[in-house]
Amino acid sequence: MAQTFAKLENMLPERVSRPGDTRYAEAVAIWNGAIARRPAAVAHCNNAEDVQRAIVFAREQSIELSVRGG
């Protein structure tokens, strides 16, 4: 799986976090502590183009995708 996300990391340099990375825990935290979701990776998108790249990547790799805005 690491090789799969290497492509995404190249597409979004410095904006992909995975379990063990410093930003990962904060990115997956939600207000309801009874729910624990642990995605394989989190793309920290800065603009619409980043979102588009992440969606295209997920589609090409047949990876389930969830979008969280703030």
mmCIF file as gemmi writes it, N, C-alpha and C atoms, coordinates in Angstrom:
data_model
loop_
_atom_site.group_PDB
_atom_site.id
_atom_site.type_symbol
_atom_site.label_atom_id
_atom_site.label_alt_id
_atom_site.label_comp_id
_atom_site.label_asym_id
_atom_site.label_entity_id
_atom_site.label_seq_id
_atom_site.pdbx_PDB_ins_code
_atom_site.Cartn_x
_atom_site.Cartn_y
_atom_site.Cartn_z
_atom_site.occupancy
_atom_site.B_iso_or_equiv
_atom_site.pdbx_formal_charge
_atom_site.auth_seq_id
_atom_site.auth_asym_id
_atom_site.pdbx_PDB_model_num
ATOM 1 N N . MET Axp A 1 ? 0.821 -1.197 0 1 0 ? 1 A 1
ATOM 2 C CA . MET Axp A 1 ? 0 0 0 1 0 ? 1 A 1
ATOM 3 C C . MET Axp A 1 ? 0.863 1.259 0 1 0 ? 1 A 1
ATOM 4 N N . ALA Axp A 2 ? 2.064 1.185 0.561 1 0 ? 2 A 1
ATOM 5 C CA . ALA Axp A 2 ? 2.936 2.359 0.612 1 0 ? 2 A 1
ATOM 6 C C . ALA Axp A 2 ? 3.277 2.858 -0.785 1 0 ? 2 A 1
ATOM 7 N N . GLN Axp A 3 ? 3.519 1.938 -1.721 1 0 ? 3 A 1
ATOM 8 C CA . GLN Axp A 3 ? 3.826 2.346 -3.089 1 0 ? 3 A 1
ATOM 9 C C . GLN Axp A 3 ? 2.644 3.043 -3.736 1 0 ? 3 A 1
ATOM 10 N N . THR Axp A 4 ? 1.455 2.591 -3.41 1 0 ? 4 A 1
ATOM 11 C CA . THR Axp A 4 ? 0.248 3.199 -3.957 1 0 ? 4 A 1
ATOM 12 C C . THR Axp A 4 ? 0.181 4.666 -3.56 1 0 ? 4 A 1
ATOM 13 N N . PHE Axp A 5 ? 0.439 4.965 -2.308 1 0 ? 5 A 1
ATOM 14 C CA . PHE Axp A 5 ? 0.327 6.337 -1.827 1 0 ? 5 A 1
ATOM 15 C C . PHE Axp A 5 ? 1.539 7.183 -2.164 1 0 ? 5 A 1
ATOM 16 N N . ALA Axp A 6 ? 2.628 6.569 -2.594 1 0 ? 6 A 1
ATOM 17 C CA . ALA Axp A 6 ? 3.794 7.34 -3.03 1 0 ? 6 A 1
ATOM 18 C C . ALA Axp A 6 ? 3.419 8.229 -4.214 1 0 ? 6 A 1
ATOM 19 N N . LYS Axp A 7 ? 2.568 7.733 -5.115 1 0 ? 7 A 1
ATOM 20 C CA . LYS Axp A 7 ? 2.118 8.531 -6.254 1 0 ? 7 A 1
ATOM 21 C C . LYS Axp A 7 ? 1.325 9.745 -5.773 1 0 ? 7 A 1
ATOM 22 N N . LEU Axp A 8 ? 0.431 9.541 -4.807 1 0 ? 8 A 1
ATOM 23 C CA . LEU Axp A 8 ? -0.335 10.657 -4.262 1 0 ? 8 A 1
ATOM 24 C C . LEU Axp A 8 ? 0.592 11.657 -3.58 1 0 ? 8 A 1
ATOM 25 N N . GLU Axp A 9 ? 1.584 11.166 -2.863 1 0 ? 9 A 1
ATOM 26 C CA . GLU Axp A 9 ? 2.538 12.055 -2.196 1 0 ? 9 A 1
ATOM 27 C C . GLU Axp A 9 ? 3.319 12.881 -3.208 1 0 ? 9 A 1
ATOM 28 N N . ASN Axp A 10 ? 3.587 12.326 -4.384 1 0 ? 10 A 1
ATOM 29 C CA . ASN Axp A 10 ? 4.25 13.094 -5.442 1 0 ? 10 A 1
ATOM 30 C C . ASN Axp A 10 ? 3.315 14.141 -6.026 1 0 ? 10 A 1
ATOM 31 N N . MET Axp A 11 ? 2.033 13.823 -6.089 1 0 ? 11 A 1
ATOM 32 C CA . MET Axp A 11 ? 1.051 14.749 -6.64 1 0 ? 11 A 1
ATOM 33 C C . MET Axp A 11 ? 0.771 15.905 -5.68 1 0 ? 11 A 1
ATOM 34 N N . LEU Axp A 12 ? 0.817 15.62 -4.377 1 0 ? 12 A 1
ATOM 35 C CA . LEU Axp A 12 ? 0.532 16.621 -3.34 1 0 ? 12 A 1
ATOM 36 C C . LEU Axp A 12 ? 1.696 16.658 -2.342 1 0 ? 12 A 1
ATOM 37 N N . PRO Axp A 13 ? 2.86 17.169 -2.754 1 0 ? 13 A 1
ATOM 38 C CA . PRO Axp A 13 ? 4.027 17.162 -1.862 1 0 ? 13 A 1
ATOM 39 C C . PRO Axp A 13 ? 3.748 17.86 -0.528 1 0 ? 13 A 1
ATOM 40 N N . GLU Axp A 14 ? 4.202 17.227 0.551 1 0 ? 14 A 1
ATOM 41 C CA . GLU Axp A 14 ? 4.064 17.772 1.908 1 0 ? 14 A 1
ATOM 42 C C . GLU Axp A 14 ? 2.618 17.866 2.378 1 0 ? 14 A 1
ATOM 43 N N . ARG Axp A 15 ? 1.666 17.271 1.644 1 0 ? 15 A 1
ATOM 44 C CA . ARG Axp A 15 ? 0.265 17.404 2.038 1 0 ? 15 A 1
ATOM 45 C C . ARG Axp A 15 ? -0.449 16.072 2.161 1 0 ? 15 A 1
ATOM 46 N N . VAL Axp A 16 ? 0.292 14.99 2.312 1 0 ? 16 A 1
ATOM 47 C CA . VAL Axp A 16 ? -0.312 13.678 2.535 1 0 ? 16 A 1
ATOM 48 C C . VAL Axp A 16 ? 0.225 13.159 3.859 1 0 ? 16 A 1
ATOM 49 N N . SER Axp A 17 ? -0.672 12.738 4.731 1 0 ? 17 A 1
ATOM 50 C CA . SER Axp A 17 ? -0.221 12.138 5.996 1 0 ? 17 A 1
ATOM 51 C C . SER Axp A 17 ? -0.805 10.741 6.11 1 0 ? 17 A 1
ATOM 52 N N . ARG Axp A 18 ? -0.033 9.887 6.758 1 0 ? 18 A 1
ATOM 53 C CA . ARG Axp A 18 ? -0.431 8.49 6.962 1 0 ? 18 A 1
ATOM 54 C C . ARG Axp A 18 ? -0.196 8.131 8.415 1 0 ? 18 A 1
ATOM 55 N N . PRO Axp A 19 ? -0.741 6.999 8.862 1 0 ? 19 A 1
ATOM 56 C CA . PRO Axp A 19 ? -0.558 6.621 10.266 1 0 ? 19 A 1
ATOM 57 C C . PRO Axp A 19 ? 0.913 6.724 10.675 1 0 ? 19 A 1
ATOM 58 N N . GLY Axp A 20 ? 1.137 7.377 11.802 1 0 ? 20 A 1
ATOM 59 C CA . GLY Axp A 20 ? 2.488 7.587 12.301 1 0 ? 20 A 1
ATOM 60 C C . GLY Axp A 20 ? 3.018 8.979 12.011 1 0 ? 20 A 1
ATOM 61 N N . ASP Axp A 21 ? 2.43 9.669 11.031 1 0 ? 21 A 1
ATOM 62 C CA . ASP Axp A 21 ? 2.838 11.037 10.726 1 0 ? 21 A 1
ATOM 63 C C . ASP Axp A 21 ? 2.25 11.983 11.769 1 0 ? 21 A 1
ATOM 64 N N . THR Axp A 22 ? 2.906 13.105 11.99 1 0 ? 22 A 1
ATOM 65 C CA . THR Axp A 22 ? 2.477 14.026 13.042 1 0 ? 22 A 1
ATOM 66 C C . THR Axp A 22 ? 1.09 14.619 12.811 1 0 ? 22 A 1
ATOM 67 N N . ARG Axp A 23 ? 0.713 14.913 11.579 1 0 ? 23 A 1
ATOM 68 C CA . ARG Axp A 23 ? -0.595 15.534 11.316 1 0 ? 23 A 1
ATOM 69 C C . ARG Axp A 23 ? -1.731 14.532 11.21 1 0 ? 23 A 1
ATOM 70 N N . TYR Axp A 24 ? -1.42 13.249 11.126 1 0 ? 24 A 1
ATOM 71 C CA . TYR Axp A 24 ? -2.437 12.234 10.886 1 0 ? 24 A 1
ATOM 72 C C . TYR Axp A 24 ? -3.479 12.187 12.005 1 0 ? 24 A 1
ATOM 73 N N . ALA Axp A 25 ? -3.054 12.099 13.255 1 0 ? 25 A 1
ATOM 74 C CA . ALA Axp A 25 ? -3.989 11.966 14.377 1 0 ? 25 A 1
ATOM 75 C C . ALA Axp A 25 ? -4.96 13.133 14.436 1 0 ? 25 A 1
ATOM 76 N N . GLU Axp A 26 ? -4.466 14.329 14.228 1 0 ? 26 A 1
ATOM 77 C CA . GLU Axp A 26 ? -5.332 15.501 14.244 1 0 ? 26 A 1
ATOM 78 C C . GLU Axp A 26 ? -6.3 15.487 13.061 1 0 ? 26 A 1
ATOM 79 N N . ALA Axp A 27 ? -5.822 15.026 11.929 1 0 ? 27 A 1
ATOM 80 C CA . ALA Axp A 27 ? -6.654 15.013 10.727 1 0 ? 27 A 1
ATOM 81 C C . ALA Axp A 27 ? -7.809 14.023 10.822 1 0 ? 27 A 1
ATOM 82 N N . VAL Axp A 28 ? -7.62 12.909 11.517 1 0 ? 28 A 1
ATOM 83 C CA . VAL Axp A 28 ? -8.675 11.899 11.587 1 0 ? 28 A 1
ATOM 84 C C . VAL Axp A 28 ? -9.537 12.034 12.832 1 0 ? 28 A 1
ATOM 85 N N . ALA Axp A 29 ? -9.189 12.936 13.73 1 0 ? 29 A 1
ATOM 86 C CA . ALA Axp A 29 ? -9.976 13.127 14.958 1 0 ? 29 A 1
ATOM 87 C C . ALA Axp A 29 ? -11.33 13.745 14.623 1 0 ? 29 A 1
ATOM 88 N N . ILE Axp A 30 ? -12.361 13.252 15.263 1 0 ? 30 A 1
ATOM 89 C CA . ILE Axp A 30 ? -13.698 13.822 15.113 1 0 ? 30 A 1
ATOM 90 C C . ILE Axp A 30 ? -14.268 14.062 16.502 1 0 ? 30 A 1
ATOM 91 N N . TRP Axp A 31 ? -15.312 14.838 16.574 1 0 ? 31 A 1
ATOM 92 C CA . TRP Axp A 31 ? -15.862 15.215 17.869 1 0 ? 31 A 1
ATOM 93 C C . TRP Axp A 31 ? -16.484 14.036 18.602 1 0 ? 31 A 1
ATOM 94 N N . ASN Axp A 32 ? -16.983 13.037 17.881 1 0 ? 32 A 1
ATOM 95 C CA . ASN Axp A 32 ? -17.638 11.893 18.51 1 0 ? 32 A 1
ATOM 96 C C . ASN Axp A 32 ? -16.602 10.798 18.78 1 0 ? 32 A 1
ATOM 97 N N . GLY Axp A 33 ? -16.153 10.685 20.005 1 0 ? 33 A 1
ATOM 98 C CA . GLY Axp A 33 ? -15.124 9.724 20.375 1 0 ? 33 A 1
ATOM 99 C C . GLY Axp A 33 ? -15.551 8.271 20.26 1 0 ? 33 A 1
ATOM 100 N N . ALA Axp A 34 ? -16.835 8.008 20.085 1 0 ? 34 A 1
ATOM 101 C CA . ALA Axp A 34 ? -17.305 6.635 19.948 1 0 ? 34 A 1
ATOM 102 C C . ALA Axp A 34 ? -17.037 6.078 18.554 1 0 ? 34 A 1
ATOM 103 N N . ILE Axp A 35 ? -16.671 6.951 17.633 1 0 ? 35 A 1
ATOM 104 C CA . ILE Axp A 35 ? -16.405 6.527 16.264 1 0 ? 35 A 1
ATOM 105 C C . ILE Axp A 35 ? -14.912 6.661 15.998 1 0 ? 35 A 1
ATOM 106 N N . ALA Axp A 36 ? -14.295 5.587 15.58 1 0 ? 36 A 1
ATOM 107 C CA . ALA Axp A 36 ? -12.86 5.611 15.296 1 0 ? 36 A 1
ATOM 108 C C . ALA Axp A 36 ? -12.632 5.205 13.843 1 0 ? 36 A 1
ATOM 109 N N . ARG Axp A 37 ? -12.328 6.146 13.018 1 0 ? 37 A 1
ATOM 110 C CA . ARG Axp A 37 ? -12.013 5.871 11.613 1 0 ? 37 A 1
ATOM 111 C C . ARG Axp A 37 ? -10.52 6.055 11.433 1 0 ? 37 A 1
ATOM 112 N N . ARG Axp A 38 ? -9.892 5.137 10.775 1 0 ? 38 A 1
ATOM 113 C CA . ARG Axp A 38 ? -8.456 5.204 10.548 1 0 ? 38 A 1
ATOM 114 C C . ARG Axp A 38 ? -8.176 4.986 9.058 1 0 ? 38 A 1
ATOM 115 N N . PRO Axp A 39 ? -8.271 6.046 8.264 1 0 ? 39 A 1
ATOM 116 C CA . PRO Axp A 39 ? -8.002 5.899 6.836 1 0 ? 39 A 1
ATOM 117 C C . PRO Axp A 39 ? -6.535 5.577 6.575 1 0 ? 39 A 1
ATOM 118 N N . ALA Axp A 40 ? -6.261 5.024 5.423 1 0 ? 40 A 1
ATOM 119 C CA . ALA Axp A 40 ? -4.895 4.67 5.045 1 0 ? 40 A 1
ATOM 120 C C . ALA Axp A 40 ? -4.052 5.918 4.803 1 0 ? 40 A 1
ATOM 121 N N . ALA Axp A 41 ? -4.691 7.001 4.396 1 0 ? 41 A 1
ATOM 122 C CA . ALA Axp A 41 ? -3.978 8.251 4.136 1 0 ? 41 A 1
ATOM 123 C C . ALA Axp A 41 ? -4.958 9.412 4.187 1 0 ? 41 A 1
ATOM 124 N N . VAL Axp A 42 ? -4.415 10.603 4.428 1 0 ? 42 A 1
ATOM 125 C CA . VAL Axp A 42 ? -5.209 11.825 4.424 1 0 ? 42 A 1
ATOM 126 C C . VAL Axp A 42 ? -4.517 12.807 3.491 1 0 ? 42 A 1
ATOM 127 N N . ALA Axp A 43 ? -5.266 13.321 2.519 1 0 ? 43 A 1
ATOM 128 C CA . ALA Axp A 43 ? -4.746 14.354 1.628 1 0 ? 43 A 1
ATOM 129 C C . ALA Axp A 43 ? -5.203 15.702 2.181 1 0 ? 43 A 1
ATOM 130 N N . HIS Axp A 44 ? -4.259 16.548 2.512 1 0 ? 44 A 1
ATOM 131 C CA . HIS Axp A 44 ? -4.545 17.885 3.038 1 0 ? 44 A 1
ATOM 132 C C . HIS Axp A 44 ? -4.569 18.838 1.839 1 0 ? 44 A 1
ATOM 133 N N . CYS Axp A 45 ? -5.755 19.082 1.315 1 0 ? 45 A 1
ATOM 134 C CA . CYS Axp A 45 ? -5.903 19.858 0.085 1 0 ? 45 A 1
ATOM 135 C C . CYS Axp A 45 ? -5.995 21.35 0.39 1 0 ? 45 A 1
ATOM 136 N N . ASN Axp A 46 ? -5.32 22.139 -0.421 1 0 ? 46 A 1
ATOM 137 C CA . ASN Axp A 46 ? -5.322 23.592 -0.248 1 0 ? 46 A 1
ATOM 138 C C . ASN Axp A 46 ? -6.278 24.306 -1.192 1 0 ? 46 A 1
ATOM 139 N N . ASN Axp A 47 ? -6.667 23.628 -2.269 1 0 ? 47 A 1
ATOM 140 C CA . ASN Axp A 47 ? -7.509 24.287 -3.259 1 0 ? 47 A 1
ATOM 141 C C . ASN Axp A 47 ? -8.274 23.23 -4.063 1 0 ? 47 A 1
ATOM 142 N N . ALA Axp A 48 ? -9.097 23.704 -4.977 1 0 ? 48 A 1
ATOM 143 C CA . ALA Axp A 48 ? -9.936 22.797 -5.77 1 0 ? 48 A 1
ATOM 144 C C . ALA Axp A 48 ? -9.1 21.847 -6.624 1 0 ? 48 A 1
ATOM 145 N N . GLU Axp A 49 ? -7.961 22.309 -7.101 1 0 ? 49 A 1
ATOM 146 C CA . GLU Axp A 49 ? -7.099 21.454 -7.917 1 0 ? 49 A 1
ATOM 147 C C . GLU Axp A 49 ? -6.556 20.283 -7.101 1 0 ? 49 A 1
ATOM 148 N N . ASP Axp A 50 ? -6.204 20.54 -5.844 1 0 ? 50 A 1
ATOM 149 C CA . ASP Axp A 50 ? -5.74 19.465 -4.966 1 0 ? 50 A 1
ATOM 150 C C . ASP Axp A 50 ? -6.841 18.428 -4.75 1 0 ? 50 A 1
ATOM 151 N N . VAL Axp A 51 ? -8.056 18.903 -4.537 1 0 ? 51 A 1
ATOM 152 C CA . VAL Axp A 51 ? -9.188 18.002 -4.346 1 0 ? 51 A 1
ATOM 153 C C . VAL Axp A 51 ? -9.376 17.15 -5.595 1 0 ? 51 A 1
ATOM 154 N N . GLN Axp A 52 ? -9.309 17.796 -6.751 1 0 ? 52 A 1
ATOM 155 C CA . GLN Axp A 52 ? -9.464 17.08 -8.01 1 0 ? 52 A 1
ATOM 156 C C . GLN Axp A 52 ? -8.387 16.011 -8.165 1 0 ? 52 A 1
ATOM 157 N N . ARG Axp A 53 ? -7.139 16.338 -7.852 1 0 ? 53 A 1
ATOM 158 C CA . ARG Axp A 53 ? -6.051 15.359 -7.947 1 0 ? 53 A 1
ATOM 159 C C . ARG Axp A 53 ? -6.302 14.167 -7.028 1 0 ? 53 A 1
ATOM 160 N N . ALA Axp A 54 ? -6.756 14.442 -5.809 1 0 ? 54 A 1
ATOM 161 C CA . ALA Axp A 54 ? -7.011 13.361 -4.849 1 0 ? 54 A 1
ATOM 162 C C . ALA Axp A 54 ? -8.149 12.461 -5.325 1 0 ? 54 A 1
ATOM 163 N N . ILE Axp A 55 ? -9.187 13.056 -5.889 1 0 ? 55 A 1
ATOM 164 C CA . ILE Axp A 55 ? -10.319 12.265 -6.381 1 0 ? 55 A 1
ATOM 165 C C . ILE Axp A 55 ? -9.901 11.407 -7.57 1 0 ? 55 A 1
ATOM 166 N N . VAL Axp A 56 ? -9.167 11.981 -8.502 1 0 ? 56 A 1
ATOM 167 C CA . VAL Axp A 56 ? -8.699 11.225 -9.663 1 0 ? 56 A 1
ATOM 168 C C . VAL Axp A 56 ? -7.801 10.078 -9.202 1 0 ? 56 A 1
ATOM 169 N N . PHE Axp A 57 ? -6.904 10.356 -8.267 1 0 ? 57 A 1
ATOM 170 C CA . PHE Axp A 57 ? -6.023 9.316 -7.731 1 0 ? 57 A 1
ATOM 171 C C . PHE Axp A 57 ? -6.839 8.172 -7.135 1 0 ? 57 A 1
ATOM 172 N N . ALA Axp A 58 ? -7.803 8.503 -6.28 1 0 ? 58 A 1
ATOM 173 C CA . ALA Axp A 58 ? -8.619 7.467 -5.631 1 0 ? 58 A 1
ATOM 174 C C . ALA Axp A 58 ? -9.377 6.643 -6.663 1 0 ? 58 A 1
ATOM 175 N N . ARG Axp A 59 ? -9.906 7.305 -7.666 1 0 ? 59 A 1
ATOM 176 C CA . ARG Axp A 59 ? -10.641 6.59 -8.716 1 0 ? 59 A 1
ATOM 177 C C . ARG Axp A 59 ? -9.71 5.652 -9.481 1 0 ? 59 A 1
ATOM 178 N N . GLU Axp A 60 ? -8.545 6.136 -9.872 1 0 ? 60 A 1
ATOM 179 C CA . GLU Axp A 60 ? -7.59 5.314 -10.627 1 0 ? 60 A 1
ATOM 180 C C . GLU Axp A 60 ? -7.107 4.102 -9.838 1 0 ? 60 A 1
ATOM 181 N N . GLN Axp A 61 ? -6.992 4.254 -8.513 1 0 ? 61 A 1
ATOM 182 C CA . GLN Axp A 61 ? -6.486 3.192 -7.659 1 0 ? 61 A 1
ATOM 183 C C . GLN Axp A 61 ? -7.599 2.341 -7.046 1 0 ? 61 A 1
ATOM 184 N N . SER Axp A 62 ? -8.859 2.658 -7.362 1 0 ? 62 A 1
ATOM 185 C CA . SER Axp A 62 ? -10.023 1.966 -6.785 1 0 ? 62 A 1
ATOM 186 C C . SER Axp A 62 ? -9.99 1.997 -5.26 1 0 ? 62 A 1
ATOM 187 N N . ILE Axp A 63 ? -9.722 3.175 -4.731 1 0 ? 63 A 1
ATOM 188 C CA . ILE Axp A 63 ? -9.645 3.389 -3.289 1 0 ? 63 A 1
ATOM 189 C C . ILE Axp A 63 ? -10.899 4.149 -2.845 1 0 ? 63 A 1
ATOM 190 N N . GLU Axp A 64 ? -11.518 3.685 -1.755 1 0 ? 64 A 1
ATOM 191 C CA . GLU Axp A 64 ? -12.661 4.399 -1.208 1 0 ? 64 A 1
ATOM 192 C C . GLU Axp A 64 ? -12.217 5.776 -0.758 1 0 ? 64 A 1
ATOM 193 N N . LEU Axp A 65 ? -13.083 6.752 -0.957 1 0 ? 65 A 1
ATOM 194 C CA . LEU Axp A 65 ? -12.748 8.149 -0.682 1 0 ? 65 A 1
ATOM 195 C C . LEU Axp A 65 ? -13.834 8.785 0.161 1 0 ? 65 A 1
ATOM 196 N N . SER Axp A 66 ? -13.414 9.581 1.103 1 0 ? 66 A 1
ATOM 197 C CA . SER Axp A 66 ? -14.337 10.372 1.901 1 0 ? 66 A 1
ATOM 198 C C . SER Axp A 66 ? -13.809 11.791 1.931 1 0 ? 66 A 1
ATOM 199 N N . VAL Axp A 67 ? -14.693 12.763 1.825 1 0 ? 67 A 1
ATOM 200 C CA . VAL Axp A 67 ? -14.288 14.167 1.822 1 0 ? 67 A 1
ATOM 201 C C . VAL Axp A 67 ? -14.74 14.805 3.111 1 0 ? 67 A 1
ATOM 202 N N . ARG Axp A 68 ? -13.835 15.549 3.722 1 0 ? 68 A 1
ATOM 203 C CA . ARG Axp A 68 ? -14.155 16.265 4.957 1 0 ? 68 A 1
ATOM 204 C C . ARG Axp A 68 ? -13.718 17.705 4.778 1 0 ? 68 A 1
ATOM 205 N N . GLY Axp A 69 ? -14.645 18.607 4.883 1 0 ? 69 A 1
ATOM 206 C CA . GLY Axp A 69 ? -14.33 20.024 4.733 1 0 ? 69 A 1
ATOM 207 C C . GLY Axp A 69 ? -14.36 20.725 6.081 1 0 ? 69 A 1
ATOM 208 N N . GLY Axp A 70 ? -13.834 21.894 6.085 1 0 ? 70 A 1
ATOM 209 C CA . GLY Axp A 70 ? -13.815 22.619 7.345 1 0 ? 70 A 1
ATOM 210 C C . GLY Axp A 70 ? -13.949 24.099 7.147 1 0 ? 70 A 1
